[in-house]
């Protein structure tokens, strides 16, 4: 073997080896981290990846998900040309067609639905990724449809709604200056891994941690000074009990409350009903631990909080649970002050980067003024009031019932029916459509139901704008040519908008024009400048927030104060919702005997994110079989041991998975990670078991039965 052969085998960059390092980002955890990637390219192919040193998100590191990118983009089931269905929906029989023919069929079918049933009969839906969503929303509006929606109908938006209801905008922790960190469902060791590194550093510096989680996690084991383990979905009751102890003992900031908080007296009366005589029965947490939590908060006055959106919000009472946790910040005077929680308005795609953009102006300025209400608006009026977009969790019902009007066509980018509760119902609904287009990298279970499948690019094959906290921004460039005839999502939208001649010249100018005119022009920087950089660059100066500045100026709430009692809800009694963050049991008592366990889905594991990389061999090898975590005592009662097959059943059906006995989950809880096609846990979920405030599904609290497979 020659020296050159050895250098090529070692993947050493240089003119002699023909290996070049190009920079891009990881889009698997979209849109939060977007870690920097060094892509080693030889002969146009990615032969190696590593993290980018100095990148603000990962500084040279990559998690198991990020490290999967090379196998991910070269999966054998990549879609590389537009595909036309030739067999029954779901069978997966297609034939290649040209982009021209694909655009022709899309235009004909969408316009036909519009002419016969109205523009609202066409739905425009986004799954993963999220980077193109502003354009897809504007595309829907240019077409005349109010029905833009996305997977955020079940991800994060409920938390954003809770923040808007209470404080007018989203908030974030000032952990740098805290005495105590309240980590409610905080597990950065499996999600946002750099946060774990920082949390460990702050613990060494003396920061106290109060961790609350349904499961024992690395955070509860490595960080917690006190750990509370409530039953799934009872978080609101636990927060109220802690608040009651704080109020009774006078461990609250009464001058702050009188000046800055609305609805305290009614709130205080309500939380007084959660006390030593009932809280353990409701939540499973002993009262002495509730009292200890309140004492820890009192002894460490500067408290910041992580109220994780999915674990808290994926219940029928999730929105109110989230508000209940937030209330602890308000009554202790820890909202809008150093060491507590500051407002963190989002700059772009709900990511707070410290500078303002006109993203919302771009999205909403062409919203149809006289269109019908979007899907889910009547059923979830608070969602409609705050978000004004389709609540996609109501989509299958409306397709099948045709009420209040029919849905005839869906144009989707990354549609995943298996993320919906009662996923079988959603797949059935797709068969009832006149026309369905899906855009994806892979021929997924859902894409098999499409009339047309369009091939999308990965983040390695496209360029995109990405801002980061601290006033930083970047515009990546492709590091490789698109595989086959695949195109970026925004290229598809731009070309189709021009092909259909939609009445929106800005939309037809494309993605880069949007970024330049609505974001970068305000900071006198060109996209070309950002494209030249190998790392994100500072485009705006960010000033640290001042104590109580937002409160003194008045919050974007009807009262200008932090609202423990929502004035928005209070002013709309016709909605039938509670203005206080009231508590409701996550489960009905009906069917308790037949289904004595609680099924929870969606917990993070290190090697996967939803279903995105289950088909990546290296990642799948870390957890090859769908496996439920169950308490050891429950396993003994069922006479099952490690790796045995169990059957999990609900009113909607059953699936067979393996079991992992553990002490990390409490008795009567079945914790099953989702996303496995062969054991789709969402097929067991009730499509009507939704939060009336947000429309979010109860992924984490569904009654089930468990039996040993014979």
C-alpha positions as CSV (number, residue, x, y, z in Angstrom):
1,X,0.0,0.0,0.0
2,X,1.4,3.4,-1.0
3,X,1.6,6.4,1.3
4,X,-1.2,8.0,-0.8
5,X,-3.4,4.9,-0.4
6,X,-2.8,5.1,3.4
7,X,-3.8,8.8,3.5
8,X,-6.9,8.1,1.4
9,X,-7.8,5.2,3.7
10,X,-7.3,7.5,6.7
11,X,-9.4,10.1,5.1
12,X,-6.8,12.8,5.3
13,X,-7.8,15.9,3.3
14,X,-5.5,17.4,0.7
15,X,-5.0,18.0,-3.0
16,X,-3.2,14.7,-3.3
17,X,-6.0,12.6,-1.7
18,X,-8.8,14.6,-3.4
19,X,-10.5,14.8,0.0
20,X,-12.0,18.2,0.9
21,X,-13.7,19.4,4.1
22,X,-16.9,21.3,3.5
23,X,-19.2,22.7,6.2
24,X,-22.9,22.1,6.7
25,X,-25.3,21.5,9.6
26,X,-27.2,18.5,11.0
27,X,-31.0,18.8,10.4
28,X,-32.1,15.7,12.3
29,X,-33.0,17.6,15.4
30,X,-34.8,20.4,13.6
31,X,-34.9,23.3,14.4
32,X,-33.3,23.4,17.8
33,X,-29.6,22.5,17.8
34,X,-28.6,22.5,14.1
35,X,-25.0,21.4,15.0
36,X,-22.1,22.2,12.7
37,X,-20.8,19.3,10.6
38,X,-17.5,18.9,8.8
39,X,-18.3,16.8,5.7
40,X,-15.3,15.0,4.2
41,X,-16.0,14.9,0.4
42,X,-14.2,12.7,-2.1
43,X,-15.5,12.2,-5.7
44,X,-18.6,14.1,-4.8
45,X,-19.5,11.7,-2.0
46,X,-19.5,12.1,1.8
47,X,-17.0,9.6,3.2
48,X,-16.8,10.9,6.8
49,X,-18.4,13.4,9.1
50,X,-17.3,15.1,12.3
51,X,-18.4,18.0,14.4
52,X,-17.2,21.5,13.6
53,X,-14.9,23.1,16.2
54,X,-16.0,26.5,17.3
55,X,-19.6,26.0,16.2
56,X,-22.0,27.6,18.8
57,X,-24.2,24.6,19.1
58,X,-21.8,21.7,19.3
59,X,-18.1,22.9,19.2
60,X,-16.8,19.9,17.5
61,X,-19.1,17.3,19.2
62,X,-21.8,15.2,17.7
63,X,-24.4,12.9,19.3
64,X,-25.4,9.5,18.1
65,X,-28.1,11.1,16.0
66,X,-25.8,13.5,14.3
67,X,-23.2,10.8,13.7
68,X,-25.9,8.9,11.7
69,X,-26.0,11.5,9.0
70,X,-23.8,9.7,6.4
71,X,-25.8,6.5,6.6
72,X,-29.0,8.6,6.8
73,X,-28.5,10.4,3.5
74,X,-27.3,7.3,1.7
75,X,-30.2,5.0,2.8
76,X,-31.2,2.5,0.1
77,X,-34.8,3.8,0.2
78,X,-34.0,7.3,-0.8
79,X,-36.5,8.7,-3.3
80,X,-34.5,10.1,-6.3
81,X,-37.2,11.0,-8.8
82,X,-40.8,12.1,-8.7
83,X,-43.0,9.0,-8.4
84,X,-46.6,8.5,-9.7
85,X,-48.8,5.9,-7.9
86,X,-49.8,3.0,-10.1
87,X,-51.4,0.7,-7.6
88,X,-53.9,1.0,-4.6
89,X,-53.0,3.5,-2.0
90,X,-50.7,2.1,0.6
91,X,-49.4,-0.7,-1.7
92,X,-46.3,1.2,-2.6
93,X,-46.4,0.8,-6.4
94,X,-45.1,3.8,-8.3
95,X,-43.5,4.7,-11.6
96,X,-41.0,7.5,-12.2
97,X,-42.2,10.7,-13.9
98,X,-40.6,14.0,-14.8
99,X,-40.8,17.1,-12.6
100,X,-42.7,18.9,-15.4
101,X,-45.4,16.1,-15.4
102,X,-45.5,16.2,-11.6
103,X,-46.0,19.9,-11.4
104,X,-48.7,19.6,-14.1
105,X,-50.6,17.0,-12.1
106,X,-50.3,19.0,-8.9
107,X,-51.6,22.2,-10.5
108,X,-54.5,20.4,-12.2
109,X,-55.6,18.5,-9.1
110,X,-55.2,21.4,-6.6
111,X,-57.0,23.8,-8.9
112,X,-59.8,21.3,-9.6
113,X,-60.4,20.9,-5.8
114,X,-60.4,24.7,-5.4
115,X,-62.9,25.2,-8.2
116,X,-65.3,22.5,-7.0
117,X,-65.1,22.8,-3.3
118,X,-63.3,26.0,-2.5
119,X,-59.6,26.7,-1.7
120,X,-60.2,25.6,1.9
121,X,-60.7,22.0,0.7
122,X,-56.9,21.9,0.1
123,X,-54.6,21.3,3.1
124,X,-50.9,22.3,3.1
125,X,-49.0,20.3,5.7
126,X,-45.4,20.2,7.0
127,X,-43.8,17.5,9.0
128,X,-40.0,17.3,9.5
129,X,-38.0,19.2,8.6
130,X,-39.1,22.7,9.6
131,X,-36.8,25.0,7.7
132,X,-39.2,25.8,4.8
133,X,-42.3,26.4,6.8
134,X,-42.6,30.1,6.3
135,X,-42.7,29.5,2.6
136,X,-45.2,26.7,2.8
137,X,-47.6,28.8,4.9
138,X,-47.3,31.7,2.4
139,X,-47.8,29.2,-0.5
140,X,-51.1,28.0,1.2
141,X,-52.3,31.6,1.6
142,X,-51.4,32.5,-2.0
143,X,-53.5,29.5,-3.1
144,X,-56.3,31.0,-1.0
145,X,-56.4,28.2,1.7
146,X,-56.5,28.9,5.4
147,X,-55.4,25.3,6.0
148,X,-51.7,25.5,6.6
149,X,-50.6,23.2,9.5
150,X,-47.7,21.2,10.7
151,X,-46.4,18.6,13.2
152,X,-46.1,21.4,15.7
153,X,-49.8,20.7,16.3
154,X,-48.3,18.1,18.7
155,X,-44.9,19.6,19.3
156,X,-43.9,22.7,21.4
157,X,-46.8,25.0,20.3
158,X,-48.9,24.2,23.4
159,X,-46.0,25.5,25.5
160,X,-45.7,28.6,23.4
161,X,-49.5,29.1,23.9
162,X,-49.1,28.8,27.7
163,X,-46.3,31.4,27.6
164,X,-48.4,33.7,25.4
165,X,-51.4,33.3,27.7
166,X,-49.4,34.1,30.8
167,X,-46.7,36.5,29.6
168,X,-47.4,37.5,26.0
169,X,-44.3,35.7,24.6
170,X,-42.1,32.8,25.4
171,X,-39.6,32.8,28.2
172,X,-36.3,31.0,29.0
173,X,-34.1,30.4,32.1
174,X,-31.2,32.6,33.1
175,X,-29.4,29.5,34.5
176,X,-26.1,31.4,34.6
177,X,-27.2,33.4,37.6
178,X,-29.6,31.0,39.4
179,X,-29.4,29.6,42.9
180,X,-31.8,26.8,42.0
181,X,-32.8,25.1,38.7
182,X,-36.2,23.6,38.6
183,X,-35.8,20.9,35.9
184,X,-39.4,19.7,35.2
185,X,-38.9,16.8,32.8
186,X,-35.4,18.0,32.2
187,X,-33.2,15.3,30.6
188,X,-30.5,16.9,28.5
189,X,-28.4,13.7,28.6
190,X,-30.7,12.3,26.0
191,X,-31.8,15.5,24.3
192,X,-29.8,18.7,23.7
193,X,-26.7,17.0,25.1
194,X,-24.7,20.2,25.4
195,X,-27.1,21.3,28.1
196,X,-26.1,18.3,30.1
197,X,-22.4,19.4,30.0
198,X,-23.4,22.9,31.1
199,X,-25.7,21.6,33.8
200,X,-22.9,19.5,35.3
201,X,-20.6,22.5,35.2
202,X,-23.1,24.7,37.1
203,X,-23.7,21.9,39.6
204,X,-20.0,21.9,40.4
205,X,-20.2,25.7,40.9
206,X,-22.9,25.2,43.5
207,X,-26.2,25.4,41.6
208,X,-29.0,23.4,43.3
209,X,-31.2,21.2,41.2
210,X,-34.9,20.2,41.8
211,X,-35.7,17.5,39.2
212,X,-39.3,16.4,38.6
213,X,-39.9,13.5,36.2
214,X,-42.2,10.6,35.8
215,X,-39.1,8.4,35.2
216,X,-35.7,8.2,36.9
217,X,-33.2,9.6,34.4
218,X,-29.6,10.5,34.2
219,X,-30.6,14.0,35.3
220,X,-32.4,12.7,38.4
221,X,-29.3,10.6,39.2
222,X,-26.5,13.0,38.4
223,X,-28.0,16.4,39.1
224,X,-30.8,16.3,41.6
225,X,-30.5,17.6,45.1
226,X,-34.2,16.6,45.4
227,X,-36.1,14.4,43.0
228,X,-39.9,14.2,42.7
229,X,-41.5,11.4,40.7
230,X,-45.1,12.1,40.0
231,X,-47.5,9.8,38.1
232,X,-47.7,10.7,34.4
233,X,-49.9,13.7,33.7
234,X,-50.3,14.8,37.3
235,X,-47.7,17.5,37.1
236,X,-50.2,20.3,37.5
237,X,-51.5,19.0,40.8
238,X,-47.9,18.6,42.1
239,X,-47.1,22.2,41.1
240,X,-50.2,23.4,42.9
241,X,-49.3,21.6,46.0
242,X,-45.8,23.1,46.0
243,X,-47.4,26.5,45.5
244,X,-49.8,26.0,48.4
245,X,-46.9,25.3,50.7
246,X,-45.0,28.4,49.5
247,X,-48.1,30.6,50.0
248,X,-49.1,29.2,53.4
249,X,-45.5,29.7,54.7
250,X,-45.3,33.2,53.3
251,X,-42.4,32.1,51.0
252,X,-43.7,34.2,48.1
253,X,-42.8,37.7,46.9
254,X,-46.0,39.5,47.8
255,X,-44.9,43.1,46.7
256,X,-43.9,41.6,43.3
257,X,-47.2,39.8,43.0
258,X,-49.3,42.9,43.8
259,X,-47.4,45.0,41.3
260,X,-46.9,42.5,38.4
261,X,-49.2,39.5,38.7
262,X,-52.9,39.2,37.7
263,X,-55.3,36.8,39.4
264,X,-53.2,35.8,42.4
265,X,-56.0,35.8,45.0
266,X,-58.2,33.4,43.0
267,X,-55.2,31.3,42.2
268,X,-54.1,31.1,45.8
269,X,-57.6,29.9,46.8
270,X,-57.6,27.3,44.1
271,X,-54.2,25.8,44.9
272,X,-55.2,25.5,48.6
273,X,-57.2,22.4,47.6
274,X,-53.9,20.5,46.9
275,X,-52.5,19.6,50.3
276,X,-51.1,17.0,52.7
277,X,-54.4,15.0,52.7
278,X,-54.7,14.4,49.0
279,X,-51.5,15.1,47.1
280,X,-49.9,11.6,47.4
281,X,-53.1,10.0,46.3
282,X,-53.3,12.2,43.3
283,X,-49.6,12.3,42.2
284,X,-47.9,9.5,44.0
285,X,-45.4,12.0,45.6
286,X,-45.3,11.9,49.4
287,X,-46.3,15.2,51.0
288,X,-43.0,15.5,52.9
289,X,-41.2,15.7,49.5
290,X,-43.6,18.4,48.4
291,X,-42.8,20.4,51.5
292,X,-39.1,19.7,50.9
293,X,-39.4,21.1,47.4
294,X,-41.0,24.3,48.7
295,X,-38.3,24.6,51.3
296,X,-35.6,24.2,48.6
297,X,-37.2,27.0,46.6
298,X,-37.4,29.2,49.6
299,X,-33.8,28.6,50.6
300,X,-32.6,29.4,47.0
301,X,-34.5,32.5,46.0
302,X,-33.2,32.9,42.4
303,X,-34.9,30.1,40.6
304,X,-35.0,29.4,36.9
305,X,-37.0,26.6,35.3
306,X,-37.1,24.1,32.4
307,X,-40.7,23.2,31.8
308,X,-40.2,20.7,29.0
309,X,-43.0,21.0,26.5
310,X,-43.6,17.5,25.3
311,X,-43.7,15.6,28.7
312,X,-45.9,18.3,30.2
313,X,-48.1,19.0,27.2
314,X,-48.8,15.5,25.9
315,X,-51.8,14.9,28.1
316,X,-55.5,16.0,27.9
317,X,-54.6,18.4,30.7
318,X,-51.2,19.4,29.3
319,X,-51.7,23.1,28.7
320,X,-52.9,23.6,32.2
321,X,-50.1,21.5,33.6
322,X,-47.6,23.7,31.9
323,X,-49.3,26.9,33.2
324,X,-49.2,25.4,36.7
325,X,-45.5,24.9,36.6
326,X,-44.9,28.4,35.2
327,X,-47.0,29.9,38.0
328,X,-44.2,28.9,40.5
329,X,-42.0,31.5,38.8
330,X,-44.5,34.3,39.2
331,X,-45.4,33.8,42.9
332,X,-41.7,33.6,43.9
333,X,-40.9,36.8,41.9
334,X,-38.6,34.9,39.5
335,X,-40.1,36.0,36.2
336,X,-38.3,38.8,34.4
337,X,-35.3,39.0,36.7
338,X,-31.7,37.9,36.8
339,X,-31.3,34.3,37.8
340,X,-34.9,33.6,37.0
341,X,-36.8,33.5,33.7
342,X,-36.6,36.3,31.1
343,X,-38.7,36.7,28.0
344,X,-36.9,35.2,25.0
345,X,-38.9,36.3,21.9
346,X,-38.1,34.1,19.0
347,X,-36.1,35.4,16.1
348,X,-36.8,32.6,13.6
349,X,-38.6,29.3,13.8
350,X,-39.3,29.7,17.5
351,X,-35.5,29.9,18.3
352,X,-34.5,33.0,20.4
353,X,-31.4,34.4,18.9
354,X,-31.4,37.8,20.5
355,X,-32.4,39.9,17.5
356,X,-35.7,40.8,15.8
357,X,-36.8,39.6,12.4
358,X,-39.8,40.1,10.2
359,X,-40.5,36.4,9.9
360,X,-44.1,36.8,11.0
361,X,-44.7,39.7,8.6
362,X,-43.6,37.4,5.8
363,X,-45.8,34.6,7.0
364,X,-49.0,36.5,7.7
365,X,-49.1,39.5,5.4
366,X,-50.9,37.6,2.6
367,X,-53.2,35.6,4.9
368,X,-56.7,35.4,3.2
369,X,-59.0,37.8,4.9
370,X,-62.3,36.2,4.1
371,X,-61.5,32.5,4.1
372,X,-63.3,30.0,6.2
373,X,-61.8,29.0,9.5
374,X,-59.0,26.4,9.3
375,X,-59.3,22.8,10.4
376,X,-59.7,22.4,14.2
377,X,-60.7,26.1,14.8
378,X,-64.2,25.4,16.1
379,X,-63.1,22.5,18.2
380,X,-60.0,24.3,19.7
381,X,-60.9,28.0,19.9
382,X,-57.9,29.0,22.1
383,X,-55.6,27.4,19.6
384,X,-57.3,29.4,16.8
385,X,-57.2,32.6,18.8
386,X,-53.5,32.3,19.5
387,X,-52.1,30.4,16.5
388,X,-54.5,30.9,13.7
389,X,-53.4,27.9,11.8
390,X,-54.8,24.4,11.2
391,X,-54.8,22.2,14.3
392,X,-53.7,19.0,12.5
393,X,-54.8,16.7,15.2
394,X,-58.4,17.3,14.0
395,X,-57.5,16.6,10.3
396,X,-58.4,12.9,10.1
397,X,-61.8,13.6,11.7
398,X,-62.6,16.4,9.3
399,X,-61.5,14.4,6.2
400,X,-63.8,11.5,7.3
401,X,-66.7,13.5,8.6
402,X,-66.5,16.3,6.0
403,X,-67.6,18.8,8.7
404,X,-67.7,21.7,8.8
405,X,-66.6,21.4,5.1
406,X,-64.9,18.7,3.0
407,X,-61.1,18.2,2.7
408,X,-60.3,16.9,-0.8
409,X,-56.6,17.3,-1.3
410,X,-53.4,17.4,0.8
411,X,-50.1,18.9,-0.4
412,X,-47.5,17.8,2.2
413,X,-43.8,18.1,2.9
414,X,-42.8,15.3,5.2
415,X,-46.2,13.9,6.2
416,X,-45.9,11.1,8.8
417,X,-49.3,9.6,9.6
418,X,-47.7,7.5,12.4
419,X,-47.2,10.6,14.5
420,X,-50.9,11.1,14.9
421,X,-52.9,9.4,17.7
422,X,-54.8,6.5,16.2
423,X,-52.5,6.5,13.3
424,X,-54.6,3.9,11.5
425,X,-57.4,6.4,11.4
426,X,-55.2,8.9,9.7
427,X,-54.0,6.4,7.1
428,X,-57.6,5.5,6.4
429,X,-58.4,9.2,6.0
430,X,-55.7,9.5,3.4
431,X,-57.4,6.9,1.3
432,X,-60.5,9.1,1.3
433,X,-58.8,12.0,-0.4
434,X,-59.1,12.8,-4.0
435,X,-55.5,13.8,-4.2
436,X,-52.5,13.5,-2.0
437,X,-48.9,14.7,-2.6
438,X,-46.1,13.9,-0.2
439,X,-42.5,15.2,-0.4
440,X,-39.8,13.2,1.5
441,X,-36.3,11.8,1.3
442,X,-37.6,8.3,1.7
443,X,-40.5,6.1,0.6
444,X,-42.1,6.1,4.1
445,X,-45.3,4.3,5.2
446,X,-47.2,7.5,4.6
447,X,-45.6,8.3,1.2
448,X,-47.0,4.9,0.0
449,X,-50.5,6.4,0.2
450,X,-49.6,9.4,-1.9
451,X,-50.7,9.9,-5.5
452,X,-47.4,11.7,-6.1
453,X,-44.2,11.4,-4.2
454,X,-41.6,14.2,-4.6
455,X,-37.9,13.6,-3.8
456,X,-36.4,16.1,-1.2
457,X,-32.8,17.0,-0.4
458,X,-31.0,16.4,2.9
459,X,-29.2,19.3,4.6
460,X,-26.0,18.1,2.9
461,X,-27.6,18.8,-0.6
462,X,-29.0,22.2,0.0
463,X,-28.3,25.6,1.5
464,X,-30.3,27.2,4.2
465,X,-30.3,30.2,6.6
466,X,-29.9,29.4,10.3
467,X,-29.6,31.9,13.2
468,X,-28.2,31.1,16.6
469,X,-28.5,32.7,20.1
470,X,-26.2,35.6,20.6
471,X,-26.9,37.4,17.4
472,X,-25.3,34.8,15.2
473,X,-26.4,33.6,11.7
474,X,-25.2,31.4,8.9
475,X,-26.2,30.5,5.4
476,X,-24.9,27.1,4.5
477,X,-24.1,25.9,1.0
478,X,-24.5,22.4,-0.4
479,X,-21.6,20.1,0.3
480,X,-22.7,17.6,-2.4
481,X,-24.9,17.4,-5.5
482,X,-28.5,16.4,-4.9
483,X,-29.0,12.6,-5.1
484,X,-30.8,11.7,-8.3
485,X,-33.4,14.4,-9.3
486,X,-34.1,15.5,-5.7
487,X,-34.7,19.1,-4.9
488,X,-34.8,21.2,-1.8
489,X,-38.2,21.9,-0.3
490,X,-38.0,25.6,-1.0
491,X,-37.0,25.0,-4.6
492,X,-40.1,22.8,-5.1
493,X,-42.3,25.5,-3.6
494,X,-40.8,28.3,-5.7
495,X,-41.0,26.4,-8.9
496,X,-44.5,25.2,-8.2
497,X,-45.6,28.8,-7.3
498,X,-44.3,30.0,-10.6
499,X,-45.7,27.1,-12.5
500,X,-49.1,27.7,-11.0
501,X,-48.6,31.5,-11.3
502,X,-49.9,32.1,-7.8
503,X,-50.7,35.8,-7.1
504,X,-47.6,36.5,-4.8
505,X,-44.5,37.9,-6.5
506,X,-42.5,37.7,-3.3
507,X,-43.2,34.0,-2.9
508,X,-42.2,33.4,-6.5
509,X,-38.9,35.1,-5.9
510,X,-38.0,32.3,-3.6
511,X,-36.4,31.5,-0.3
512,X,-33.2,33.5,-0.5
513,X,-35.2,36.6,-1.4
514,X,-37.3,36.1,1.7
515,X,-34.2,35.8,4.0
516,X,-32.6,38.8,2.4
517,X,-35.6,41.2,2.5
518,X,-37.3,40.2,5.7
519,X,-34.3,39.4,7.9
520,X,-30.8,40.4,6.6
521,X,-31.6,43.8,5.1
522,X,-32.4,45.0,8.6
523,X,-28.8,44.3,9.6
524,X,-27.1,45.4,6.4
525,X,-25.7,42.1,5.5
526,X,-26.0,40.0,2.4
527,X,-26.7,36.3,2.1
528,X,-23.4,36.0,0.1
529,X,-21.5,37.1,3.1
530,X,-23.0,34.5,5.3
531,X,-22.4,31.8,2.7
532,X,-18.7,32.6,2.6
533,X,-18.3,31.9,6.3
534,X,-17.4,28.4,7.6
535,X,-19.1,29.2,10.9
536,X,-22.0,31.3,12.1
537,X,-21.1,35.0,12.3
538,X,-22.4,37.8,14.4
539,X,-24.9,40.0,12.6
540,X,-26.5,41.8,15.6
541,X,-25.4,42.9,19.0
542,X,-27.4,41.4,21.9
543,X,-27.8,43.3,25.1
544,X,-28.6,41.4,28.4
545,X,-32.1,42.0,29.7
546,X,-32.6,44.3,32.6
547,X,-34.5,43.2,35.7
548,X,-38.3,43.8,35.4
549,X,-37.9,45.8,32.2
550,X,-40.6,43.8,30.4
551,X,-42.9,44.0,33.3
552,X,-42.4,47.7,33.8
553,X,-43.1,48.3,30.1
554,X,-46.1,46.0,30.2
555,X,-46.3,42.5,28.9
556,X,-48.1,41.6,25.7
557,X,-51.1,40.3,27.7
558,X,-54.4,42.0,28.1
559,X,-53.5,43.2,31.6
560,X,-49.9,43.9,30.8
561,X,-49.1,41.6,33.8
562,X,-48.1,38.0,34.3
563,X,-51.5,36.3,34.3
564,X,-52.1,33.5,36.7
565,X,-55.7,33.9,35.5
566,X,-55.8,34.3,31.8
567,X,-57.8,37.4,30.7
568,X,-58.0,36.0,27.2
569,X,-59.9,32.9,28.4
570,X,-61.8,34.9,31.0
571,X,-63.1,37.2,28.3
572,X,-64.4,34.2,26.2
573,X,-66.7,32.2,28.5
574,X,-68.3,30.7,25.4
575,X,-65.1,28.6,24.9
576,X,-65.9,26.6,28.1
577,X,-62.3,26.8,29.3
578,X,-60.9,27.7,32.7
579,X,-59.0,30.9,33.1
580,X,-57.1,29.6,36.1
581,X,-54.6,26.7,35.5
582,X,-57.0,24.2,36.9
583,X,-56.1,20.5,37.3
584,X,-57.9,17.6,35.6
585,X,-57.0,14.0,36.0
586,X,-55.1,12.8,32.9
587,X,-57.2,9.6,32.7
588,X,-60.9,8.8,32.9
589,X,-62.0,6.2,35.5
590,X,-63.9,4.3,32.8
591,X,-62.2,1.1,31.8
592,X,-59.8,1.2,34.8
593,X,-60.3,-2.5,35.6
594,X,-59.9,-3.7,32.0
595,X,-57.0,-1.4,31.4
596,X,-55.1,-0.9,34.7
597,X,-51.8,0.4,33.3
598,X,-50.9,3.8,31.9
599,X,-49.2,3.8,28.5
600,X,-46.8,6.6,27.9
601,X,-45.0,7.2,24.6
602,X,-42.4,9.7,23.4
603,X,-39.6,9.5,25.9
604,X,-36.2,10.4,24.5
605,X,-33.5,7.7,23.9
606,X,-30.0,8.6,22.8
607,X,-29.9,6.9,19.4
608,X,-33.2,8.0,17.9
609,X,-35.5,11.0,17.2
610,X,-39.1,9.9,16.6
611,X,-39.0,7.6,13.6
612,X,-36.4,9.5,11.6
613,X,-33.4,7.2,12.0
614,X,-34.8,3.8,12.9
615,X,-33.8,2.7,9.4
616,X,-30.2,3.8,9.9
617,X,-28.3,0.5,10.7
618,X,-25.9,1.9,13.3
619,X,-28.6,3.6,15.2
620,X,-31.1,0.8,15.0
621,X,-28.4,-1.6,16.3
622,X,-28.4,0.3,19.7
623,X,-32.1,-0.6,20.3
624,X,-33.1,-3.0,17.5
625,X,-36.5,-4.1,18.9
626,X,-39.4,-2.0,20.1
627,X,-39.2,-2.4,23.9
628,X,-41.3,-1.3,26.8
629,X,-39.8,-0.2,30.1
630,X,-41.9,-1.6,33.0
631,X,-41.4,-1.6,36.7
632,X,-39.7,-4.8,38.1
633,X,-42.6,-5.5,40.4
634,X,-45.1,-5.4,37.6
635,X,-42.9,-7.7,35.6
636,X,-42.8,-10.2,38.4
637,X,-46.6,-10.2,38.6
638,X,-46.7,-10.8,34.9
639,X,-44.0,-13.4,35.1
640,X,-41.9,-11.8,32.4
641,X,-38.1,-11.2,32.3
642,X,-35.7,-9.2,30.1
643,X,-36.5,-9.6,26.4
644,X,-39.8,-11.5,26.8
645,X,-42.7,-10.6,24.5
646,X,-45.6,-8.7,26.0
647,X,-48.9,-7.6,24.4
648,X,-50.0,-4.0,25.0
649,X,-53.7,-3.5,24.4
650,X,-56.1,-0.5,24.4
651,X,-59.6,0.0,23.1
652,X,-58.1,0.6,19.6
653,X,-56.0,-2.6,19.3
654,X,-52.8,-4.2,20.4
655,X,-49.1,-4.5,19.6
656,X,-46.4,-6.9,20.6
657,X,-43.1,-5.7,22.0
658,X,-40.3,-6.8,24.2
659,X,-40.1,-5.9,27.8
660,X,-37.3,-4.3,29.8
661,X,-37.7,-4.7,33.6
662,X,-36.4,-1.6,35.4
663,X,-36.7,0.5,38.5
664,X,-36.6,3.8,36.5
665,X,-40.4,3.8,35.9
666,X,-43.1,3.5,38.7
667,X,-45.5,0.7,39.0
668,X,-48.4,0.6,36.6
669,X,-46.6,2.6,34.0
670,X,-45.6,1.3,30.5
671,X,-43.0,3.4,28.8
672,X,-42.6,2.6,25.2
673,X,-40.5,4.5,22.8
674,X,-42.3,5.3,19.6
675,X,-41.5,5.3,15.9
676,X,-41.2,1.6,15.2
677,X,-43.3,0.7,12.1
678,X,-43.7,-2.9,13.3
679,X,-45.0,-1.8,16.7
680,X,-46.7,1.6,16.2
681,X,-47.6,2.7,19.7
682,X,-49.6,5.6,18.2
683,X,-52.0,3.1,16.7
684,X,-53.1,2.5,20.2
685,X,-53.8,6.1,21.1
686,X,-57.3,7.7,21.0
687,X,-57.6,10.4,18.3
688,X,-60.3,12.1,20.5
689,X,-58.2,12.1,23.7
690,X,-57.0,15.6,23.1
691,X,-56.4,18.7,25.2
692,X,-59.3,21.1,24.8
693,X,-57.0,24.1,25.2
694,X,-54.3,23.2,22.7
695,X,-55.6,20.2,20.8
696,X,-52.5,18.2,21.8
697,X,-52.8,14.4,22.0
698,X,-52.3,12.4,25.1
699,X,-49.3,10.5,24.0
700,X,-48.2,10.1,27.6
701,X,-51.4,9.1,29.4
702,X,-53.5,6.4,27.8
703,X,-55.1,3.4,29.7
704,X,-53.8,0.0,28.6
705,X,-53.6,-3.6,29.5
706,X,-50.4,-5.7,29.5
707,X,-50.3,-9.5,29.1
708,X,-47.5,-12.0,28.6
709,X,-47.4,-13.4,25.1
710,X,-47.8,-17.1,25.2
